[in-house]
Amino acid sequence: MPNAILDPTGRAGVAAAPRPGLLLATRRPALSGLRVGLMDNTKHNAALLLHEIGKLLVAEHGLAAVTVEATKANFAAPAPAELIERYRQDCDVVITGVGDCGSCSASAVADGILFEQAGVPAAVICSDAFVVTADAMAELRGAAGYHYARTAHPVAVLTTEQVQQRAKQLLPEVVAILRGDSGGRPPGSAQSARQ
Amino acid sequence: MTQAATDLDPDAAQAAIEHCYEQGWSDGLPLVPATRPLVDRFLAAARRSGGEVIGSLPQLDRTVTVELAAINAAMAGCLPEYFPVVLAAWEALMHERAALGGGWQSTSGPAPLLVVNGPVRAELGFNATGGVFGPGFRPNATIARAIGLIVRNAYGIHPHELEQATQGLPGRWSICLAENEEDSPWPPLAGEAGLPTDASAVSATLLRTCEFVDNRHTASAEQLLADFADTIGRSGAWIFRNASAGIVFCPEHAQLLAGAGFTRAGVRAWLAERCGRSTTDLARVGKDGCDHNGVRMPASGDSGEFQRMLPNAERQNLLIAVAGARNAGISMVVRLFGNWSGTAVPISVANQEES
């Protein structure tokens, strides 16, 4: 009997065990009067894009106000628990991004899932050049198929006016994600969303 | 001892290699299939417990143990006696901020630079001289490759998935230099980083690329350094307020500089003052200003003011090593991804006395 070939991943058998579908936060079909939080990740134009979307949510969808507008210091890592908690206390829904690089796109999705787990519906915004890595992170976090808003790459080179235009373009999808409209995502689990 | 070629079973070896490809473990080149007896020899060579955790990426929920490092080192083609060097190289990389964060997933696709010092170079047969950035030497090639396989397999960071390198760079997972201490006029790099000057050790950082400086016809230290300053100060590699760099000097350049009285610190001080560009030059490429995160952006600069590239003259921001043959004045500027920790990790070859 020859010696077995050893697995270098440390994951032998792990992948075979399906992870239970992650429960997302309950969607908010009525956005009127809700408090929205914005969490940018230092990427150029991210804070501006979120700010513009926040303004549009208040002006066009009757949200009460932007109550937290903060920056996640380390774009490569998921947001620290204290920061998530701050949004959980002061916001009803959160918009975060922009996933615009190798590690920060994955991290933006991880942040969205952290918000969902804290009970806060989140709309994550990612550049469309990083869909694969964003999806890989969702799967890694037990939320395969997690729905986020995509925007055309690149974002960092846009002028202020172009960023405002992007905000307008993204608004319907952000709203759909937070409300759980069809085409947006699931009240329920990420898994059910995949079907 | 190598068995007589007639006793070996190449068909079985080929099937095992293909199995490794099918599992998605390979970096593209054939792997040595790792078995328990082989990996046990790696663990014995380092006298380390297989279960010890030596790295983790919480955002990916993955960890590296000594056992996983040994399996990947074996697959990379290392000999068991290289394993203490692999472990020291990995630990040295764990001193690098980028390697603990998102560096391995980055669009820049950085390459580790590993620099080996001390008696271990001769004991294991490292190349420190001709073609030191190139192929041809088992310890240099396989130890660098082992790091890449650990990132791929133990961290699960695969190209096009969690690894998002836009182009990557030549030499990723293949740059492991032994310093040419014999032809260097200066103490070993690990000595500069605070270890005894006769220590076997590894220093490591992450690179964005390498660029040669070929200058064979000046006898002036200042002219030679000015050539390095021009190359280091290029705008393309300059993306934040400041940028760090490194130089792997060939012996000829290092000796010329030392002959003129330059120590490593002297070289750094000279270059820190002179590497950079004028605001006008930077405006031409849209990098004359910085945003609130310190990222270089177009501003409205039109002054002749000189902007320094290096943040200061500390070794963390200008790594200096000596390697290569003593046959020409050809050195390499290396572009750091961030900066260097400025530290070196001793190699503990636990079973040296027994071998």
Interface residues (C-beta under 8 A of the other chain):
Chain A: P2 N3 A4 I5 L6 D7 P8 T9 G10 R11 T42 H44 N74 F75 A76 A77 P78 C101 G102 S103 C104 S105 A106 S107 A110 F130 V132 T133 A136 M137 L140
Chain B: A12 A16 H19 C20 Q23 W25 P33 A34 T35 R36 P37 V39 P58 Q59 L60 D61 R62 T63 T65 L68 I71 N72 M75 G101 G102 G103 Q105 S106 T107 L149 N153 A154 G156 H160 E161 L162 E163 Q164 A165 D291 N293 V295 M297
